[in-house]
Amino acid sequence: MVVAYFQPEIGSAAHVYHDLAKAFIKKGYDVHILTSYPREFNLDKKDKGREFPFEETIDKIKVHRVKHFSVRDLEIFRGLEHFYLPFQYYWHYKRLGIKCDVCLIYIPPLPFYYFAKLLKRYDQTPSVLNYQDFHPQELIDVNYGGIKNNPIMIKILEYIERKSYKNADYITVLSNGGIKYVVDKGAEINKVTHIYNGINISDIPILKTKKDFKIKEVINHKFLITYAGILSPFQGIDNILDVAKELKEYNDIIFYIAGNGMAKEELENRIKNENISNLKLIPFQPREEYYNIINSSDISIVSLDKRMKAPCLPGKLTNLLAMEQPIIGIVSDEIETAKFLKKAECGIVVEPGNINGLKNAILKLKDDSILRRGLGKNGRQFFEKNMELKNIIKIYEGIFNGI
């Protein structure tokens, strides 16, 4: 399994592939993870400054780490990193002297397609490309790094994208809309499957144990609304700040945003300059505390910038459904995330920029505990039917045997 982020780094990719790897181990597979050396900006404060082994076994998973230059907040360096990573990973893989039966690759970064290509040429190992996001479309949607002004870079990325879809041994995507997206761009329909991210249902009682975040923050008398995740141009977090300002008159409502990313400084400045006193911004949290925040929340928010049109699904949805959270989705009505929330009947969808609609949705849920419980129950039922890891592993087994 190849993923750019893994334990002890904090974030969706690290958690998703850790859980997935453990599920494969439980089925008797020998699992290797090829990943990057932990980066300071993705670590909990207790792990910052620590040295980590390049080779380590975690939960019977053999972890191989590649150290490389990495900068989070400079788009040009992030872009360059994506292009040299697959080659550094490949050189490291060759030095390991192992031969795997199949390789599962988390994308993005999109150029990891070249790792799959090199691996196939080197020792005939087939790969499954697991697209969690669609680049360059999402970058173009929000004009990340001014990419719309760089038509050459767009053409390069679109070329890599088309080649990856056309030449992949197999492709998995997070939604039915994702299937249509990749097929329209050249993938073979019989080589694409929709698979949600999952959690082992037997882990849920442990993940739900901790629920004292309000007590620790001395807000146990407050109605808690949270967003936990990456803070980037893709998320449209400004909507949460805008609605917090509109709800300042409600002394019993408090907002928490837990995360890091390129938009953090801008959000901090807004909170300070506009005196948004009913909203608190805290760093990324380790997994146990992340679930503590979810379990302690009255409403959880999923947010995407209004310009985002690619058929992606935020990774946190699996966690929120498993924890029976009522959700407000600040997403455009026509995109995949909105369709998902409506299909699962687990939340309320509000258009980005519709601050009055967002305010009304919050107050509606605040005043109706039966509705909140109902949405949470619907989400859990959808999770058990579609996102339980035991069933997801069976789907992957069929794909692996096929290639």
Phi and psi in degrees as a GROMACS rama.xvg file:
@    title "Ramachandran Plot"
@    xaxis  label "Phi"
@    yaxis  label "Psi"
@TYPE xy
-117.054  123.177  VAL-2
-150.806  136.183  VAL-3
-72.7557  -17.4295  ALA-4
-130.792  130.654  TYR-5
-149.758  170.176  PHE-6
-50.355  137.064  GLN-7
-92.3822  12.602  PRO-8
-64.2521  149.842  GLU-9
-98.7669  137.513  ILE-10
147.474  166.376  GLY-11
-59.6765  -48.159  SER-12
-59.0492  -44.6598  ALA-13
-60.7316  -44.4183  ALA-14
-71.3235  -43.4021  HIS-15
-60.3032  -46.3305  VAL-16
-79.0447  -25.6154  TYR-17
-64.6478  -47.6572  HIS-18
-63.503  -42.5161  ASP-19
-63.9164  -43.7673  LEU-20
-62.0785  -42.4352  ALA-21
-62.3225  -36.9106  LYS-22
-67.1739  -38.26  ALA-23
-66.2186  -40.4143  PHE-24
-58.5495  -44.2311  ILE-25
-60.6932  -30.6592  LYS-26
-84.0077  0.853285  LYS-27
98.437  8.74325  GLY-28
-81.084  152.523  TYR-29
-94.8431  115.152  ASP-30
-115.517  127.399  VAL-31
-111.909  139.501  HIS-32
-113.94  123.59  ILE-33
-104.027  120.07  LEU-34
-149.725  178.842  THR-35
-88.733  153.113  SER-36
-62.3856  137.29  TYR-37
-53.2582  131.719  PRO-38
-97.415  137.969  ARG-39
-53.6315  -39.7219  GLU-40
-72.0688  -9.88961  PHE-41
-108.779  14.0066  ASN-42
-107.774  149.674  LEU-43
-66.9344  154.841  ASP-44
-58.6482  -30.9872  LYS-45
-70.4459  -19.1452  LYS-46
-99.6057  -11.0441  ASP-47
-64.9223  135.554  LYS-48
85.9214  -6.03107  GLY-49
-78.0551  154.456  ARG-50
-97.0036  139.023  GLU-51
-121.485  144.896  PHE-52
-68.9152  149.976  PRO-53
-77.627  -25.3748  PHE-54
-125.95  126.891  GLU-55
-154.85  150.307  GLU-56
-108.495  121.874  THR-57
-122.388  119.183  ILE-58
51.7159  41.2978  ASP-59
70.4339  5.66887  LYS-60
-90.8886  128.92  ILE-61
-85.6444  111.078  LYS-62
-102.312  126.875  VAL-63
-118.382  121.413  HIS-64
-109.635  140.227  ARG-65
-113.841  123.645  VAL-66
-92.03  134.974  LYS-67
-156.676  164.039  HIS-68
-67.6125  135.11  PHE-69
-151.68  129.727  SER-70
-129.424  128.424  VAL-71
-78.0354  -43.1312  ARG-72
-97.792  2.68174  ASP-73
-110.333  110.307  LEU-74
-57.3308  -38.6647  GLU-75
-64.5351  -38.5513  ILE-76
-73.9972  -35.3748  PHE-77
-62.1885  -40.3068  ARG-78
-65.048  -43.5334  GLY-79
-63.245  -39.8261  LEU-80
-56.6725  -42.9953  GLU-81
-61.2297  -30.318  HIS-82
-82.9559  -32.3196  PHE-83
-90.9788  -16.6483  TYR-84
-55.8432  -49.6199  LEU-85
-59.0113  -32.5803  PRO-86
-76.8538  -37.8155  PHE-87
-64.7737  -41.5937  GLN-88
-62.6144  -42.1934  TYR-89
-63.6184  -44.2691  TYR-90
-62.3093  -38.4498  TRP-91
-66.7695  -42.2107  HIS-92
-58.5993  -43.385  TYR-93
-62.1754  -36.8551  LYS-94
-69.8179  -23.5933  ARG-95
-69.7661  -29.2385  LEU-96
70.4438  29.4072  GLY-97
-106.501  161.6  ILE-98
-132.689  113.555  LYS-99
-95.5486  159.097  CYS-100
-82.2743  -31.3175  ASP-101
-155.325  153.897  VAL-102
-123.602  130.157  CYS-103
-109.646  122.792  LEU-104
-119.983  124.502  ILE-105
-80.9335  123.374  TYR-106
-124.48  129.205  ILE-107
-82.1559  167.907  PRO-108
-73.9192  142.585  PRO-109
-56.1394  -40.6405  LEU-110
-63.8009  -5.37408  PRO-111
-60.1745  -15.957  PHE-112
-54.0494  -36.0043  TYR-113
-69.2237  -28.6957  TYR-114
-62.7891  -45.4956  PHE-115
-59.2805  -41.2929  ALA-116
-65.7305  -45.0757  LYS-117
-64.849  -40.1447  LEU-118
-63.5587  -42.6164  LEU-119
-63.1204  -40.9088  LYS-120
-69.1673  -35.552  ARG-121
-74.0638  -50.755  TYR-122
-140.021  20.0469  ASP-123
66.8184  17.1345  GLN-124
-74.3994  123.062  THR-125
-77.9107  157.965  PRO-126
-129.299  148.458  SER-127
-108.093  121.513  VAL-128
-92.6197  115.601  LEU-129
-100.916  96.1054  ASN-130
-82.3579  110.005  TYR-131
-91.6989  -26.4313  GLN-132
-141.108  161.544  ASP-133
-116.286  106.662  PHE-134
-107.973  142.799  HIS-135
-91.2899  2.93499  PRO-136
-57.054  -43.9501  GLN-137
-66.7362  -34.4207  GLU-138
-66.0047  -40.5917  LEU-139
-68.2039  -40.1654  ILE-140
-53.7954  -44.0538  ASP-141
-103.492  6.82626  VAL-142
53.5148  47.6521  ASN-143
-61.1625  126.364  TYR-144
62.4643  20.8087  GLY-145
68.3348  29.7729  GLY-146
-62.1746  -26.0005  ILE-147
-64.2121  -20.8804  LYS-148
-90.0324  6.21527  ASN-149
-126.976  75.0006  ASN-150
-62.2777  -27.8559  PRO-151
-66.1927  -45.1716  ILE-152
-63.6771  -39.0904  MET-153
-60.3569  -45.0646  ILE-154
-63.7415  -39.0884  LYS-155
-62.4053  -48.3534  ILE-156
-66.822  -38.9973  LEU-157
-66.6508  -33.227  GLU-158
-64.8171  -47.1775  TYR-159
-61.5213  -41.6303  ILE-160
-60.0488  -49.4123  GLU-161
-61.5152  -42.7378  ARG-162
-62.8771  -40.0252  LYS-163
-66.1856  -39.3942  SER-164
-69.4585  -42.0828  TYR-165
-69.8845  -37.9938  LYS-166
-101.795  -1.75564  ASN-167
-63.4374  142.38  ALA-168
-66.0461  -37.5826  ASP-169
-162.646  153.968  TYR-170
-130.701  136.049  ILE-171
-121.289  143.284  THR-172
-132.195  166.65  VAL-173
-89.416  -6.71936  LEU-174
-152.251  161.412  SER-175
-63.1239  -34.5869  ASN-176
-62.2859  -31.9009  GLY-177
-64.6729  -35.059  GLY-178
-60.776  -50.7153  ILE-179
-60.3994  -39.9418  LYS-180
-59.5717  -49.5241  TYR-181
-74.761  -32.8349  VAL-182
-67.0317  -41.0947  VAL-183
-61.9395  -22.6152  ASP-184
-102.123  11.639  LYS-185
121.281  -6.36875  GLY-186
-72.2452  150.809  ALA-187
-81.8297  128.257  GLU-188
-57.5954  -32.5816  ILE-189
-81.3801  3.88239  ASN-190
-118.639  22.147  LYS-191
-132.074  134.338  VAL-192
-135.788  145.478  THR-193
-93.0115  120.557  HIS-194
-134.104  123.245  ILE-195
-72.0313  157.898  TYR-196
-68.315  154.183  ASN-197
-137.372  170.934  GLY-198
-134.512  144.446  ILE-199
-70.8285  121.465  ASN-200
-61.4901  -26.694  ILE-201
-72.4767  -16.2487  SER-202
-81.6289  -18.5332  ASP-203
-62.2014  -43.2811  ILE-204
-56.505  -35.4575  PRO-205
-70.5228  -43.1644  ILE-206
-66.7081  -24.9685  LEU-207
-91.2509  -3.00886  LYS-208
-63.1575  -45.4273  THR-209
-86.8229  126.38  LYS-210
-150.584  48.4447  LYS-211
-121.042  21.2713  ASP-212
-61.353  -42.6654  PHE-213
-61.3966  -41.3687  LYS-214
-64.311  -45.541  ILE-215
-62.3675  -35.1937  LYS-216
-89.705  0.655299  GLU-217
56.0851  47.5723  VAL-218
-130.166  26.8276  ILE-219
-65.5219  -13.4793  ASN-220
-94.9619  2.95053  HIS-221
-101.345  156.303  LYS-222
-89.2175  113.254  PHE-223
-98.6165  124.793  LEU-224
-118.051  126.155  ILE-225
-129.984  150.532  THR-226
-126.096  125.218  TYR-227
-126.19  118.983  ALA-228
161.262  -167.033  GLY-229
-67.8048  144.841  ILE-230
-111.309  95.7152  LEU-231
-141.296  173.559  SER-232
-62.3136  -14.8939  PRO-233
-79.22  -16.3374  PHE-234
-95.6408  -24.2406  GLN-235
63.7382  43.1716  GLY-236
-66.6449  -20.6177  ILE-237
-55.142  -29.5671  ASP-238
-59.6198  -36.402  ASN-239
-69.1368  -41.1396  ILE-240
-64.1414  -40.2518  LEU-241
-63.0611  -42.9741  ASP-242
-74.2202  -29.8102  VAL-243
-61.5105  -41.2252  ALA-244
-61.8588  -39.5779  LYS-245
-67.7481  -23.6742  GLU-246
-106.385  15.342  LEU-247
-61.7962  -25.2919  LYS-248
-70.6974  -16.8507  GLU-249
-91.2985  99.4137  TYR-250
-68.0283  -14.8365  ASN-251
-97.5282  7.31907  ASP-252
-110.31  132.711  ILE-253
-135.551  142.313  ILE-254
-110.789  140.332  PHE-255
-128.244  134.413  TYR-256
-116.755  119.229  ILE-257
-112.79  113.024  ALA-258
170.292  175.011  GLY-259
-136.382  166.468  ASN-260
150.109  -177.923  GLY-261
-63.6373  -25.5366  MET-262
-88.9326  -0.174257  ALA-263
-60.8925  -47.6867  LYS-264
-62.2819  -41.5535  GLU-265
-62.3781  -40.7508  GLU-266
-66.8719  -41.8131  LEU-267
-58.7605  -42.7143  GLU-268
-64.4222  -40.7181  ASN-269
-64.2775  -44.7151  ARG-270
-59.6558  -41.6058  ILE-271
-73.1976  -50.7915  LYS-272
-69.4439  -29.5991  ASN-273
-102.174  5.24762  GLU-274
52.361  53.4819  ASN-275
-85.8593  82.6478  ILE-276
-77.9904  -14.529  SER-277
-97.7522  19.5925  ASN-278
-134.917  133.67  LEU-279
-123.213  132.548  LYS-280
-104.05  121.569  LEU-281
-124.496  159.268  ILE-282
-69.3953  171.89  PRO-283
-49.5152  142.851  PHE-284
-114.155  149.083  GLN-285
-61.0997  162.978  PRO-286
-56.8196  -44.5041  ARG-287
-58.7772  -42.8967  GLU-288
-75.1049  -31.292  GLU-289
-58.2699  -46.8517  TYR-290
-70.1098  -30.8939  TYR-291
-60.4483  -42.2129  ASN-292
-62.9025  -46.5486  ILE-293
-60.2091  -49.7029  ILE-294
-62.1705  -28.537  ASN-295
-88.7525  -9.33687  SER-296
-83.1829  148.878  SER-297
-89.3278  -32.9244  ASP-298
-139.935  140.052  ILE-299
-112.715  143.192  SER-300
-109.056  136.625  ILE-301
-114.819  130.015  VAL-302
-137.136  137.995  SER-303
-136.473  142.982  LEU-304
-56.8746  142.806  ASP-305
-61.5489  -19.7646  LYS-306
-81.4714  -12.9167  ARG-307
-71.4122  116.952  MET-308
-119.008  -14.5857  LYS-309
-64.0098  147.918  ALA-310
-79.3443  64.5254  PRO-311
-101.088  162.128  CYS-312
-128.159  127.699  LEU-313
-59.3074  136.121  PRO-314
-61.37  -27.9461  GLY-315
-68.8823  -14.6812  LYS-316
-58.4262  -41.1387  LEU-317
-57.7507  -45.406  THR-318
-64.1382  -43.201  ASN-319
-66.1548  -39.9709  LEU-320
-67.3864  -42.0547  LEU-321
-62.0163  -35.1256  ALA-322
-88.9674  6.80836  MET-323
61.783  40.9233  GLU-324
-88.634  132.73  GLN-325
-70.972  137.458  PRO-326
-120.352  141.074  ILE-327
-110.022  121.143  ILE-328
-99.8474  112.014  GLY-329
-89.8776  82.1096  ILE-330
-144.882  152.091  VAL-331
-62.5184  139.939  SER-332
-62.5207  -26.756  ASP-333
-91.5813  -3.19068  GLU-334
-89.9315  169.481  ILE-335
-60.3942  -38.7234  GLU-336
-63.3487  -41.2007  THR-337
-62.3982  -42.6882  ALA-338
-62.573  -39.1951  LYS-339
-62.9495  -48.6995  PHE-340
-61.1137  -37.2348  LEU-341
-72.0746  -39.6604  LYS-342
-64.1602  -42.8878  LYS-343
-79.0298  -12.5636  ALA-344
52.063  45.0705  GLU-345
-115.586  3.47432  CYS-346
-168.572  -179.935  GLY-347
-111.485  133.401  ILE-348
-99.6525  130.575  VAL-349
-128.878  133.649  VAL-350
-64.5369  135.686  GLU-351
-55.461  136.39  PRO-352
92.3244  -16.1107  GLY-353
-88.011  75.9029  ASN-354
-68.2356  -34.6367  ILE-355
-66.9775  -40.3024  ASN-356
-64.1176  -38.1672  GLY-357
-66.3635  -43.2976  LEU-358
-59.2807  -45.0722  LYS-359
-65.552  -37.335  ASN-360
-64.5028  -41.5156  ALA-361
-63.4754  -47.2606  ILE-362
-66.6271  -34.8121  LEU-363
-61.8783  -46.6625  LYS-364
-69.9981  -36.4853  LEU-365
-60.2817  -40.154  LYS-366
-86.7416  -3.38759  ASP-367
-132.569  86.4694  ASP-368
-66.1101  -29.9293  SER-369
-65.7375  -41.4628  ILE-370
-63.1915  -42.9279  LEU-371
-60.11  -46.5802  ARG-372
-64.49  -37.6173  ARG-373
-64.6807  -43.9624  GLY-374
-62.8595  -42.4506  LEU-375
-62.8412  -41.397  GLY-376
-65.2001  -42.6521  LYS-377
-59.7067  -43.7827  ASN-378
-61.6363  -42.7816  GLY-379
-63.6742  -40.4065  ARG-380
-63.1623  -41.0212  GLN-381
-64.1545  -42.4479  PHE-382
-57.9035  -49.2155  PHE-383
-63.3238  -29.9612  GLU-384
-81.7609  -31.571  LYS-385
-123.594  -13.9985  ASN-386
-127.738  12.1079  MET-387
-76.9963  128.634  GLU-388
-60.7515  -33.5942  LEU-389
-57.6506  -40.6918  LYS-390
-74.8563  -35.9029  ASN-391
-63.7151  -40.2064  ILE-392
-60.8274  -38.7258  ILE-393
-61.559  -39.5973  LYS-394
-64.5016  -45.1853  ILE-395
-62.1774  -38.9858  TYR-396
-58.6419  -42.0088  GLU-397
-62.4639  -40.3291  GLY-398
-65.3069  -47.2759  ILE-399
-59.5328  -45.6698  PHE-400
-63.5469  -33.3423  ASN-401
-69.7379  -30.054  GLY-402
